[in-house]
Structure formats: structure tokens, C-alpha cells
Amino acid sequence: MARHADGWRLLRRPGAFRRLWLARVVSLVGDSVGLVALILLVAEETGDGVSVGLLLLAADGTATLLSPLLGVVADRTSRRRTMIACELGQALAIGTIALLLPALPVLLGLVAAQSVLAATFQAASRSAVAELVDDAELEGANAVLGAGTYGLEVAGPLLVALLLPVLSVPGVLVLDALTFLVSPLLLGGLPRLRPAGRAAAAPGLARQAAAGLRVLWRQRLLRAVSLGFLVVVAFNGVDDVALVFLGRETLRATDAATSLLYAGSGLGLLVGFAVLARRGGRGAPSVAAVAGLAWSSAGNLLTGLAPVLGAAFAMQVVRGGGLSLVDVGTTTLVQRSVPAELRGRAFANLYGGVGLAAAVSYAVGGPLLELLSPRGLLVLAGGGGIAASAATALAVRRARGRR
């Protein structure tokens, strides 16, 4: 049996994976700064949860509609070139928002365009990892990549808390745009990462898009984990809408303090990824994913019950720890279960579905927030996610038994 590698050792080894890791750190830390700034901007301008929900809907929901086609792009093109083009396009979209501060409909359109580029980048980069490291290194590589991207998103809200007293929202967005210009300089050193297998020559865009959908459905274990992931996100996606109002209205916190609530899950992700990177590939990826779904849902439920800001922050740290398990488990499961020529489509469709689930959550969460308190909405979301996680655990157990 192959020995599972410590993910942190991969960063001490010069090469393509380290370049990809550094590029993701630069762009996603900047992006997390931009998202918090946009949430605060829209909340300040409109003062209602519906507008914040529309912002998050544009950020997460738009790419979902195109995800089968975006996955084909990731599989049929040079992934290095695709990733560089996506980063430059995101710099243009965010830079335009920073300079013009457009009205809400135009702002939502620019955020939607950025989300399409980001989804294409994600499909290409996740697929590329399996070609940059050995199979025994996958869990460690995915964990350390998560620590350097999603884990370090904790820096975004913290930076916003530090920068807002001295910079305006446009200034924070300019910083976000600049990170998308630095990342391509690192990505240029990657190998070309040509299309795998028959992906470049296969006829019919629609047929190739359909193949990406079928590969997720036909494998029982992958289907069980994917469906559970989507349902749990549909319950819990409302936390992005509710947290700003939990901080401002329920806990009477300032904007800077409220931004710390968004930092909590990022800190939990960072700690979780760091532990997973050190442990390597112990345990089945599907089991890790299901445990993470239940864990992260419990974090939202407990956030809704928190009496003070510090306790709410701590429960969001708990939520982030669970999300790290979900990310490493599902990513490794796809990389090991799906042929190389279909991986880009599998990732695009899986995370496109996650985006759709989040969009549904945002669309429902805004109006629900008007009916329920932020506390009530978070408790409802977490409780539903725990129930969905239990159902997913049963489906995974049956699928593993049949295998």
C-alpha cells in the first residue's frame, strides 16, 4: 500500500504544484476581501436582506446554469492558458466595480460575469492537481491547497476590519482586482496541461456536456455524496445572508466586528486543512465528506443560539472545520473516481450544483429573514443540514456495501 504524503512537504518541493498553490493564495485572499466589502456595500446602500441575497445569488448562482459547458472548456483547452485568462477577466470585472460603483443591476451583472470565470478556473485547477502530484499525495495536496485558498479566506474579513477605517469600499475592491493580476505571473510557470484522452477531439459540445453529468450520476458512492452535499448547502447557504444582520441588529456589533463573523469559518477552514494536510489520507474520502457535512451544519445551528458575538465567532470556527472535511473528501473522491478526460466536467457540474443549491438558499433566505430573526434562520438551517447529513450517511453506507 502506498504511503500517504504529508501535504506540507509538497510546498517545500520546488515545482508546478507550489506555483499553483501560491497563485490560489494570492487571488482568493483578495477575492475574500472583495466579497465581504461588497456585502457591506449592498447592505449599507439598501438595508435589506433581499438585496444581499441577490448579490450572493449573482456570485454563486450564475455559473451554475453554465457549469456543464464550463467543464467542457476546462477539459478541452490548455488548463494553464484557461486559468490565466480567467484571472485576467476577473481583474477586469472587479476593477470596473471599484472604479464605477455602478447601480445594483449593473453591479450584479459584473459579479455574475466574475462568477462564470471563477467557476471555469476552479474546474481547471482542481482537475490539474491530479496531474501535478502522485495518487498517494492527493489528500495531502488537496488539504494544503485548501489551507492556502479557502483556509486563508479568514484573512479577507480580518483585512476588511483593518482596512475599512482607512480605506473606502472602492479601495478594498481595487486591492481585490490587483490580486487577479499577480496570480497569472505564477500560473505562467505551470506546464501546458493539455487536454486528456479524447477530450480535445470528441465531437458535439452538447454530448460532451451530457457526459460530464452522467459521470456523477452513474457511480453510486459519488452520487450519494454529491446529492448530500447539495441538500446540505441548500439548507446552510443562508448563513451568508443572516450573519451580517445577526452581527449588526441582533448582537449590536459594528461593521468591522460583524466582518469577524465571516472570518470565523475561514479560521476553522484554515485549522481543519492544516490538520488534514498533516494527517494525509487516513480514512475513506466519502466518510470524511459526510462527517464534514454534519459538523458544519452543527456550527450554524450553534451560531444561531450564541448569546454574544464571541460565541457566534467560535461557532463559525466550528463550522469551518467541518467544511474542510467536506472539501478534501469530495475533491479526492472525484479525482480518484472520474477518468482524467472527464474530471473538469465532473468538478464543474458538482460545484455548479453546489452553486445552484446556494442560489436557492439565498433566494429563500432573504424573504425568510424578513419573517424570522437571524437567530431563527440559522437554527433552522443547521437543523435541516444535520438531518440531511444523517440521510446521506445511510446512502453512503449502502453504496460502500455494494462496492
N, C-alpha and C positions, 0 to 999 in steps of 0.2 A: 504494500500500500504506500502511495506517495506521501511524503511528509508535507504537511501544510505549512506554508511560509508565514512568517511574521510580516505583516504588511508594511511596517515602518522601515524594514530593511530595503524594501523596494525603492524608497526615496533616497537612500544613501547610495544607490547604484545608479551611476550616470546612464541616461538613455531616454528613449521616447516616452516611457510611462511617466517619468519625472517631469518632462516638459508638459504633458497633458495635465498632470496634477497642478502644476504651477499656473497654467492658463486658466483652469477652472477656479482656482482660488481667487485670482485677480478679478475675473469677471463676475463671479457670483457674490463675492463680498460687496462689490459695488452695486450689484443688482438688488441685494437685500436692503441696502441703504435707500435706493430709489423707490422700492415698493413701500417701505414704511413712510417715506416722505410723501408719496402720492396718496396713501391712505389718510394721512393727517391733513393734506391739502384739500382733498374732496370732503372730508368730514367737516373741516373749517368752513368751506365755501357753501356747503349745502345743509349741514347739520342734521342729516337723516341717514338711517341705516340702508335705505333703498339705494341711494347713490353709491355708497361704499360697496354694496353688493354688486352693483352694475360694474364698478371698476374691477372687482375681483373676477366677475363673470367674463369681462373682456380679457383679463390676464390669463385665465385658466380655461375658459370655455371655447374660445375661437378656434384654437389649434385642434381641438377635439374633432370638429367637423371635417377637418382635412387630414387627420392623422394617418389613415390608410395610404394616402398619396404621399405624405411627407416621409413615411417609412420607405416607400419605393425610391424616393430621391436619395435617402441615406444609403440604400443598398446598391443603387445603380451608378453612383458617382464616386469619384475620389473623395473619401471621407475627410482627408486633410483639407482639400480645397473647399468642400462644403462647410466645414466648421469655420474656416476663416471668413468666408462670405457671410455666414450667419452672424458672426460677431460684428463685422463692419456694418451690416444692416441694422443691428440693434443699437449701435452707436448713433446712427443717423436718426432713428425713431426717438430715442430718449433725448438726444441733443435738441431736436425740434421742439419737444415738450418744454425743455428747460428754457429755450430762447423765446418761445412764443406764448407760453402759458395759455393754450387755446381753451375755448369753451368746452364744456363737458362732452358733447357729442364727438368733437374732433379729437379730444384727448383720449376718449375710449377707442376711437379708430386707430390711433397711433399705438396704444397699448396692445390692441388686438394684433396689429402687424408685428410688433415685437414678439408676441407670444408664439406666432407661427414660426418665426426664425429660431426662437429658443427651443421649440419642440423638435425642429429638424436637427439642431445641434445636439440635443440630448440623445436622440436616436442614433446619430452617427458616433458620438463619443462613447456611449455605453456599449455599442457593438464593437468598437475598436479595442476596448480593453482586453477582450478575449484573444486578440491577435498580438498584443504587446507584452503579455505575461503568460507563463505556463499555467496549465489547468490547475495544478496544486496550489497556485498562488492566487486564484480568483477571489476567494473570500477575503483574504487579506488585502488584495488590491482594491476590491470594491469598498471595503471598510475605510481604508486610508484615503481613497478618493472621496468618499462621503464625508470624512472628517475635514478634508481640505476644501470642500464645497458647501454642502448643506450644513455640516457641523459648524463651520466658520461663519454661517449666516448670523450667529449670535453677535458678531462684530458689527453687523449692519445697524440693528436697533441701538446698540450701545454708541456707535458713532453718531447716529442721528441725535441721541440725547446730548452728546457733547457738542455737535456742530450747530444745532438749531439756535442756541443762544447767540451765536456769532455769524451764522450764515442763514440766508433765506432758503426757502424750498428750492427755487431755481438753482442756487449754488450747490445744493446737495445733489440735484439731478445732473448738473454738469460733471460732478465727480463720478457719478454712475456712468455717464457716456464715455468718459476718458478711460475707464477700465476696459471697455469693449475695444478700445484702440490698442491697448497694451497686449491683450491676450493673443491677437494674431501674430505678433512678433515671436511668441513662444511656440505657437502651433506650426509656424513655418518650418521648424526643425524636425517635425514628425516625418516618418516615411509616407509614401503616397497613399497607402491603404486602398489599393484598387478594389473594385467590386469582386465579391467572392463567387465562385462557381459559375452558374449560368445566369446570374442576375443581370449582367450587362447586356446579354443578347436575347433574353426571353421576350417574346412579343406580347403586346397588349398591356397598357397601363392598368386597365380595369382588372384584368386577370391577375396581374401581379399584386395589386392591392387586395384582391379577394384571397389570394394565397396567404398573405400576412394575417388575415382574420382567421382563416381556417386553422393555422398552426397553433393558435392559442386555444381553440375550442376542442381540437381532436385529442389532446393529451389530458387525461382525467385529472392528474395531480396539478398540472399547470392551470387547468380550467378552474378547479376548486379554489386555488389560492387567488387567482385573478378576480373571480367573482366576489370572493370575500373582501378583497382589497377595495373593490369598487363600492360595495354596500357600506363598509365602514367609513369610507371617505364621504359618502353621501350623507351620513349622519353627522360626521365631525367637522366637515368643511366650514360650518357656520362659525367656528371659533374665531376665524379671521375677521368676521363681521362683528361678533359680540365683544371681543376683547377691548376694542377702543372705547366702547360705551361702558363696559364693566369698569375700566380704569377711570374714565372721565366722570361718569354720572353716579355709579354705584359706590366706588371707592374714593371719589373726590380727589383724584390724582391730577397732576399737571401733565401736559403733553409729553414732556421729557420722561416723567415717571411712567406714563402709560406705555411709551415705546419699550420700556423694560419688560413688559408682559410679553411682547413679541420676541424679545431676546431670550426668554426662558426656555422655549422649546429648542431654540438654536443651541443654547448651552447644553441641554440634555442630549441633543444630537451629537455634539462635539465629544462629550464624555462617552456616550454609547459607542460611537465609531472608534474612538481611541481604544476602548476595551476590546471591541471585536477585531480590530486590526492586530492587536497583540495575541489574541487567542487563536486566530486563524480559523480554519474550517472545522470546528467541532460541532457535531450535530447536523441534522438534515436541514437544508435551506427552507423547506416548506414548513417545518416545525417552528423555526426561528421567526418566519414571517407571521404565522398565526399568533404566536405569543406576543409579538410586537403589536399586532392589531388590538388585542385585548388590553395590553399595557397602556398604549397611547390613549385609548378610549377612557380608561380609568382616570388618566391625567386630566382630561377635560371635565369629567364629572366632578372630580375633587376641586378643580378650579372654580366651578360654579358654587361650591359650598364654602370656599375660602373666606374668612371674615375680614382679612386685611390684605393690602397689596403684596406684602412679603410672602404670605402664604400662597396667594394666587401665582406669584412668580415661581415659587418652589414646585407647585403642581404642574406648571408648564414645563419645568425642567424634567419632571417625571414623564410627561407626555413625549418630550423629545427623545428620551432614552428608548421608549417603545418604537418610535419612528425609525430609529437607526436599525433596529432588528428587522423591521418591515423592508427597508430599502436593501440591505445586504441580502436578506433571504430571497426576495423576489428577483433581484438582479442576477444573483448567482444561479437561481433556478432556471431563468430564461437562457442564460449563457450556456448552461450545460444541457438543456433540453432541446434547443432550437438549432437547426443547421445554420452554418455561417451565412449562407446566401439569403436567409430569411430573418436574421437577428434584428436588423434595423427596423423592419416592418413589425416584428413582434414587440419591440420596445416602443415604437411609435403608437401602436394600437393599444398596448397595455396602459401606457401613461396618457394616451389620448382618452381612453375610457376613464381613467382617474380624473382627468380634467373635466370630462362630462359630468362625472359624479359630483365634483366640487362645484361645477356651474349650477347644477340642480340645487345643491346645498345653499349656495349663495342666493339663488333666485327665491328659494323658500325662506331662507334665513332672514332676509331683510324685512319682509312683511311679518314673519313670526316675532321678530324683535319688537315690532310695534304692539304686539298683543301680549307678549311675555316680557319679563325682565331679563336682562343679560344673564343673571344667575340661572333663571329657569331654563333658558335656551341651552346653556352649557350642560346643565344636568340632564336635560332631555337628550342632547346629542351624545354625551358619554354613555348613558344607559343604553341607548339604541345600539351604539357601537359595540358594547360588551356583549349584548345578545347576538348580534351578527357575528362576532368573533367565535362565540360558542358553536353556532351553526357551521361556521367554516371549519372549525376543528373536527367536527364529526365527518364532514365531507372529505377532508384531507385524510383522516384515518381510514375511511373506506377506500379511497384511491390508492393509498400506500399498501393496503392489504391486497388489493387486486394486482398490484405490480409484483 
